[in-house]
Amino acid sequence: MASDTPPLPPRHRTALPGGEDLAGMDESTWLDVIQKMDEVYSQLVADEVALEEKNAQLEQSQQFIFSLLAAMSDVLAACNRAGEIEETNAALCELVGRDERSLRGMALADLVADAASAARIRHVLDTPALQRSGTVVEVELRDAQGRSVPVDFNGTPRFDAAGRHVGVVFVGRPMGELKRAYHQLREAHEALKRTQAQLLHSEKLASLGRLVAGVAHELNNPISFVLGNVHALGRYSDRLRRYLGAIHAGLPAETLAELRRQLRIDHLLADLPSLMEGTLEGAQRTADIVDGLKRFSAQDRGELAPVELNGVIERAIHWVQKGTAPAFTVHWQPGPPCQVLGSAGQLLQVMMNLVQNAYDAASGRGDGQPATLWIAGRCEAGLARITFRDNGPGIADEHLGRLFDPFFTTKPPGKGTGLGLSISYGIVERHGGRLLAGNHADGGAEFVVELPLLPRPAEG
């Protein structure tokens, strides 16, 4: 290391303050001394730089902590063992309407709105076991307007650098807004459930409306039969009245016999049993149709009973063909009895929706081919599996993932609500089954309904 100190002459003697001389202090000795001084100075400079870096880091950490406290939406109060506030944050200041300086040194219990809340805070401060495990206490704080605000405080112990317990940190969330939000959420959920029920009923009524023509045709046959029989009974009643009047008038036997022949009393009496039987049959058929309509259109009450799927599919095909699809060709051969546990009306709605959708898809091809549907059923291994395959254009790839979404439809405006498949999916799912959709290898769309079979009673 270079030095500006001039070299000392040989054997130079230096006097010490005590009068002693330093002998033998040559140039190399002084160079060592100066080098050590430079090293000490360099170390001092390095320590000062390191200290400044540590101070900068400390200031950054402190600023980070302050920014966290300021950004917290939860209120915070760091208290000593007596419950006096030593540190707080902006959220608590804003809630109680006081600045940070006035809150320091104040007892946290002085900020509550009632004696019960103050007693809960004191209980946490006086119970070390609660502090060690951390505990949640519900208190009522008084806000800046003097209103009571519910706050859930979580109290945890606070320790100093030596590990000594010096107080408790209370962190809490004002629950007023949360409770109001929960109340609004619950109201929205109830409204959503009511809307869902209304949509379900509306879709059922829309399906029922599409079948009015078929139902009218179904009712026309038995009603016409009953009406014709009633007219015949009216004519028979007039003839019997004339014959009985002649008997009561005491006319001669020859006259009564001739009148009996003219009025065809013997034919009338022979025809009456079949006439009455046909009338009762027509009336019963009408009652059955009306009862079926009432079950289909009624609100679902969640009542489950054994349902024979073959009969449900037969009715779905019959009603759709009679209603909106008289030219629809359906290939369906009922198999062995296949029972599931569920709602007959809801399952009928699912089957009708799938049959109706198949007709809508197949009849919209525009190539002159007749709309055709193939239905196949299989019941085995505890599962009923019903497949519906049409000869329509199939389902576009981009639509497969949204097919069961509410209000999604590929039909033109006014032709579909977009709720049929969504509701059908929910019905099948509530019955413990699955509704699947895809495209058949030979073309056309394919829907599969899977439902758990009703266990057969053990034979004994």
C-alpha positions in Angstrom: 0.0 0.0 0.0 1.5 3.4 -1.0 1.9 6.1 1.7 2.6 9.9 1.5 4.6 9.8 4.7 8.3 10.6 4.0 10.8 7.9 5.0 12.5 8.4 8.3 16.3 8.6 8.4 18.1 5.6 9.8 18.3 5.2 13.6 15.9 8.2 14.0 14.8 8.5 17.6 11.3 9.5 18.6 10.4 10.8 22.0 7.4 9.5 23.9 5.2 11.8 26.1 6.8 10.1 29.2 10.2 11.2 28.0 11.1 7.8 26.6 12.3 7.3 23.1 11.2 4.7 20.6 14.3 3.1 19.3 14.4 1.0 16.3 11.2 2.5 14.6 12.3 2.1 11.0 10.3 2.6 7.9 8.7 -0.9 7.7 7.3 -0.5 11.2 5.5 2.7 10.3 4.2 1.2 7.1 2.7 -1.7 9.1 1.0 0.8 11.4 -0.4 2.8 8.6 -1.7 -0.3 6.8 -3.5 -1.5 10.0 -5.1 2.0 10.2 -6.2 1.7 6.6 -7.7 -1.7 7.3 -9.6 -0.5 10.3 -10.9 2.4 8.4 -12.0 0.2 5.5 -13.8 -2.1 8.0 -15.5 0.9 9.5 -16.7 2.0 6.1 -17.9 -1.5 5.3 -19.7 -1.8 8.6 -21.4 1.6 8.0 -22.6 0.5 4.5 -23.9 -2.8 6.0 -25.7 -0.8 8.7 -27.3 1.5 6.2 -28.4 -1.6 4.2 -29.9 -3.1 7.3 -31.6 0.1 8.2 -33.1 0.3 4.6 -34.3 -3.3 4.9 -35.8 -2.5 8.3 -37.6 0.5 6.9 -38.9 -1.6 4.0 -40.1 -4.3 6.4 -41.7 -1.7 8.6 -43.4 0.0 5.6 -44.5 -3.4 4.4 -46.1 -4.2 7.8 -47.7 -0.7 7.9 -49.1 -1.2 4.3 -50.5 -4.6 5.4 -52.2 -3.1 8.4 -53.6 -0.3 6.3 -54.9 -2.7 3.6 -56.5 -5.1 6.1 -60.3 -5.1 5.9 -60.4 -6.9 9.3 -60.1 -4.8 12.4 -56.9 -5.3 14.5 -56.1 -4.4 18.1 -52.8 -5.5 19.7 -53.3 -5.3 23.4 -51.1 -5.7 26.5 -51.9 -8.1 29.2 -54.2 -5.5 30.8 -56.2 -5.2 27.6 -55.0 -1.8 26.6 -54.5 -1.1 22.9 -50.8 -0.7 21.9 -51.2 -1.0 18.1 -54.2 -0.9 15.8 -55.0 -0.5 12.1 -57.0 1.8 9.8 -60.0 -0.5 9.7 -60.6 -0.3 13.4 -60.0 3.5 13.4 -62.6 3.9 10.6 -65.1 1.6 12.3 -65.1 3.3 15.7 -64.5 6.8 14.3 -61.3 7.5 16.2 -57.7 8.1 15.1 -54.8 5.8 15.9 -53.3 8.1 18.5 -56.5 8.3 20.6 -56.9 4.5 20.5 -53.4 3.8 21.9 -53.6 3.2 25.6 -57.4 2.8 25.6 -58.9 -0.4 26.9 -60.4 -2.5 24.1 -63.4 -3.2 26.4 -64.2 0.6 26.3 -65.0 0.3 22.6 -67.8 -2.3 23.0 -71.5 -1.6 23.0 -72.6 -3.7 25.9 -71.4 -5.2 29.2 -71.7 -8.8 27.9 -69.1 -8.0 25.1 -66.8 -6.4 27.7 -67.0 -9.5 29.9 -66.1 -11.8 27.0 -63.0 -9.8 26.2 -61.9 -9.8 29.9 -62.5 -13.5 30.0 -60.1 -14.0 27.1 -57.5 -11.8 28.7 -57.8 -13.5 32.1 -57.7 -17.1 30.7 -54.3 -18.2 29.5 -55.6 -21.5 28.2 -57.8 -19.6 25.7 -55.0 -17.5 24.6 -52.6 -20.4 24.0 -55.1 -22.2 21.8 -56.5 -19.1 20.2 -60.2 -18.4 20.6 -63.1 -16.7 18.8 -65.3 -14.4 20.8 -68.4 -12.5 19.5 -68.6 -8.9 20.6 -70.6 -5.8 19.8 -68.5 -2.8 18.9 -69.9 0.7 18.8 -69.3 2.3 15.5 -68.7 6.0 14.6 -72.5 6.6 14.5 -73.1 4.9 17.8 -74.6 1.8 16.3 -73.9 -1.7 17.5 -71.8 -3.7 15.0 -71.3 -7.5 15.5 -67.6 -8.5 15.3 -66.1 -11.9 15.5 -62.7 -11.5 17.3 -60.0 -14.1 17.1 -57.7 -13.7 20.1 -54.1 -15.1 19.9 -51.2 -14.6 22.4 -48.4 -12.1 21.7 -44.8 -12.6 22.8 -41.7 -10.4 23.0 -38.2 -11.3 21.7 -37.4 -13.2 24.9 -40.5 -15.4 24.5 -42.4 -13.7 27.3 -46.2 -13.4 27.1 -46.9 -9.6 26.7 -50.5 -9.5 25.6 -53.1 -10.6 23.1 -53.8 -9.7 19.5 -57.5 -9.4 18.5 -58.3 -9.7 14.8 -62.0 -9.5 13.9 -64.3 -9.1 11.0 -67.4 -6.9 11.2 -70.3 -9.3 10.5 -73.0 -6.8 9.7 -72.2 -6.7 6.0 -71.6 -10.4 5.9 -74.9 -11.2 7.6 -76.7 -8.8 5.2 -75.0 -10.5 2.3 -75.9 -13.9 3.6 -79.5 -12.8 4.0 -79.6 -11.5 0.5 -77.9 -14.7 -0.8 -80.5 -16.8 1.0 -83.3 -14.7 -0.4 -81.8 -15.0 -3.9 -81.5 -18.8 -3.4 -85.1 -19.1 -2.4 -86.2 -17.0 -5.4 -84.0 -19.2 -7.6 -85.7 -22.3 -6.3 -89.1 -20.8 -6.8 -88.1 -19.8 -10.4 -86.8 -23.2 -11.0 -90.0 -24.8 -9.9 -92.0 -22.4 -12.0 -89.8 -23.1 -15.1 -90.3 -26.9 -14.5 -94.0 -26.5 -14.3 -94.0 -24.2 -17.3 -92.1 -26.7 -19.4 -94.5 -29.4 -18.4 -97.5 -27.2 -19.3 -95.7 -26.4 -22.6 -95.3 -30.1 -23.3 -99.0 -30.6 -22.4 -100.0 -27.8 -24.8 -98.2 -29.5 -27.7 -100.3 -32.6 -27.0 -103.7 -30.9 -26.9 -104.5 -32.1 -30.4 -103.7 -35.7 -29.6 -105.6 -35.6 -26.3 -108.6 -34.2 -28.1 -108.4 -37.1 -30.5 -108.1 -39.5 -27.6 -111.1 -38.1 -25.9 -113.1 -37.9 -29.1 -113.4 -41.7 -29.6 -114.8 -42.6 -26.1 -117.0 -39.5 -25.9 -118.5 -40.1 -29.3 -119.2 -43.7 -28.4 -120.8 -42.7 -25.1 -122.8 -40.0 -26.9 -124.1 -42.5 -29.6 -125.1 -44.9 -26.9 -126.9 -42.3 -24.9 -128.9 -41.3 -28.1 -129.7 -45.0 -28.6 -130.8 -45.3 -24.9 -133.0 -42.3 -25.4 -134.8 -43.9 -28.4 -135.1 -47.2 -26.5 -136.6 -45.3 -23.5 -139.3 -43.8 -25.8 -140.3 -47.2 -27.2 -140.4 -48.7 -23.7 -142.5 -45.9 -22.5 -145.1 -46.4 -25.3 -145.1 -50.2 -24.7 -145.6 -49.8 -20.9 -148.3 -47.2 -21.5 -150.2 -49.7 -23.7 -149.9 -52.4 -21.0 -151.1 -50.0 -18.3 -154.0 -49.0 -20.6 -155.2 -52.7 -20.6 -155.1 -53.2 -24.3 -155.9 -56.7 -25.7 -153.1 -59.2 -25.9 -153.2 -59.3 -29.7 -152.7 -55.5 -29.8 -149.8 -55.7 -27.3 -148.2 -58.4 -29.3 -148.4 -56.4 -32.5 -147.1 -53.3 -30.7 -144.3 -55.4 -29.2 -143.3 -56.4 -32.7 -143.5 -52.9 -34.1 -141.4 -51.4 -31.4 -138.9 -54.3 -31.5 -139.0 -54.7 -27.8 -137.3 -58.1 -27.8 -134.3 -56.7 -29.8 -134.2 -53.7 -27.5 -134.0 -55.8 -24.4 -131.3 -58.0 -25.9 -129.3 -54.9 -26.9 -129.5 -53.1 -23.6 -126.7 -55.0 -21.7 -124.1 -54.4 -24.4 -125.2 -50.8 -24.8 -124.8 -50.2 -21.1 -121.5 -52.0 -21.0 -120.1 -50.0 -23.9 -121.3 -46.7 -22.3 -119.5 -47.6 -19.0 -116.4 -48.6 -20.9 -116.3 -45.3 -22.8 -116.9 -43.3 -19.7 -114.1 -45.2 -17.9 -111.7 -44.6 -20.8 -112.5 -40.9 -20.7 -111.9 -40.8 -16.9 -108.5 -42.6 -17.4 -107.4 -40.1 -20.0 -108.4 -37.2 -17.8 -106.7 -38.8 -14.8 -103.5 -39.3 -16.8 -103.5 -35.6 -17.8 -104.0 -34.5 -14.2 -101.0 -36.6 -13.1 -98.9 -35.2 -15.9 -99.7 -31.6 -15.3 -99.7 -31.6 -11.5 -96.9 -30.1 -9.5 -94.3 -32.7 -8.5 -94.8 -33.7 -4.8 -91.7 -35.9 -4.6 -93.8 -39.1 -4.2 -92.0 -42.2 -5.5 -93.6 -45.5 -6.5 -92.8 -48.5 -8.7 -93.0 -47.4 -12.4 -93.1 -49.8 -15.3 -90.9 -48.3 -18.0 -92.5 -50.1 -21.0 -95.8 -48.5 -20.2 -94.3 -45.1 -19.9 -92.5 -45.4 -23.2 -95.7 -46.7 -24.9 -97.7 -43.7 -23.6 -95.0 -41.2 -24.6 -94.9 -42.5 -28.2 -98.7 -42.6 -28.4 -99.2 -39.1 -27.2 -96.5 -37.5 -29.3 -97.8 -39.3 -32.5 -101.4 -38.3 -31.8 -100.4 -34.8 -30.9 -97.8 -33.2 -33.1 -96.2 -36.1 -35.1 -98.9 -38.2 -36.8 -96.4 -39.2 -39.6 -93.6 -40.2 -37.2 -92.3 -43.7 -37.6 -91.2 -45.2 -34.3 -89.7 -48.7 -34.1 -90.2 -50.0 -30.6 -90.8 -53.5 -29.3 -91.6 -53.7 -25.5 -89.4 -56.1 -23.7 -89.9 -58.0 -20.4 -91.3 -56.0 -17.4 -88.8 -53.3 -16.3 -89.6 -51.5 -13.1 -87.9 -48.5 -11.5 -88.6 -46.5 -8.4 -89.7 -43.0 -9.3 -92.4 -40.5 -10.4 -94.4 -41.8 -13.4 -95.4 -38.3 -14.4 -91.8 -37.0 -14.4 -90.4 -40.0 -16.3 -93.2 -39.7 -18.8 -92.1 -36.1 -19.3 -88.5 -37.2 -20.0 -89.6 -39.9 -22.5 -92.0 -37.5 -24.3 -89.3 -34.9 -24.5 -86.8 -37.3 -26.1 -89.4 -38.6 -28.6 -90.5 -35.1 -29.5 -86.9 -33.9 -29.9 -86.2 -36.9 -32.1 -89.1 -36.0 -34.4 -88.1 -32.3 -34.5 -84.6 -33.2 -35.5 -85.5 -36.0 -38.0 -88.3 -34.0 -39.7 -86.0 -31.0 -40.3 -83.6 -32.7 -42.6 -85.4 -31.5 -45.8 -84.4 -34.5 -48.0 -87.8 -36.1 -48.1 -86.9 -39.1 -45.9 -89.5 -40.0 -43.4 -88.8 -39.1 -39.7 -87.8 -42.3 -37.9 -86.9 -43.2 -34.4 -85.5 -46.4 -33.0 -86.0 -47.1 -29.3 -84.3 -50.1 -27.7 -84.6 -51.1 -24.0 -82.4 -53.4 -22.0 -82.7 -54.2 -18.3 -79.8 -56.1 -16.7 -77.3 -55.9 -13.9 -79.6 -53.7 -11.9 -79.8 -51.0 -14.5 -82.5 -50.1 -17.1 -80.9 -48.7 -20.3 -83.2 -47.0 -22.9 -81.7 -45.8 -26.1 -83.3 -43.3 -28.5 -81.7 -43.0 -32.0 -83.2 -40.8 -34.8 -82.3 -40.4 -38.5 -81.8 -36.6 -38.1 -78.6 -34.7 -38.9 -77.0 -35.5 -35.5 -75.5 -33.1 -32.9 -72.8 -30.7 -33.9 -69.5 -31.1 -32.0 -69.6 -27.5 -30.6 -73.1 -28.2 -29.2 -72.4 -31.5 -27.4 -70.9 -29.8 -24.3 -73.8 -27.4 -23.9 -76.7 -29.7 -24.8 -78.0 -29.9 -21.2 -77.5 -26.2 -20.3 -80.6 -24.3 -19.4 -82.1 -22.2 -22.2 -79.7 -23.6 -24.8 -81.5 -24.6 -28.0 -80.7 -25.1 -31.6 -84.3 -24.6 -32.7 -85.4 -21.4 -34.3 -87.0 -18.7 -32.1 -90.5 -19.6 -30.9 -89.9 -23.3 -31.5 -88.2 -24.3 -28.3 -87.5 -22.9 -24.8 -84.2 -24.6 -24.2 -85.4 -26.1 -21.0 -86.6 -29.6 -22.1 -83.3 -31.4 -22.0 -82.0 -29.5 -19.0 -85.1 -30.4 -17.0 -85.0 -34.0 -18.3 -81.4 -34.2 -17.2 -82.3 -33.1 -13.7 -85.2 -35.5 -13.5 -83.1 -38.5 -14.5 -80.3 -37.4 -12.1 -82.8 -37.1 -9.2 -83.9 -40.6 -10.0 -80.4 -41.8 -9.4 -79.6 -42.3 -13.2 -77.9 -40.6 -16.1 -78.9 -39.0 -19.3 -76.3 -39.3 -22.0 -76.1 -37.7 -25.5 -74.0 -38.3 -28.6 -74.0 -39.3 -32.3 -74.6 -42.8 -33.5 -72.1 -44.4 -35.8 -74.7 -44.8 -38.5 -75.8 -41.2 -38.3 -78.4 -39.3 -36.3 -78.4 -38.3 -32.6 -78.5 -40.9 -29.8 -79.8 -40.3 -26.3 -79.4 -42.9 -23.5 -81.5 -43.0 -20.3 -80.0 -45.1 -17.5 -82.0 -45.7 -14.4 -81.5 -48.1 -11.4 -83.9 -51.0 -11.4 -86.3 -51.6 -8.6 -84.9 -54.6 -6.7 -87.1 -57.7 -7.1 -88.5 -59.2 -3.8 -86.6 -62.3 -2.8 -88.4 -65.4 -3.7 -89.1 -67.6 -0.7 
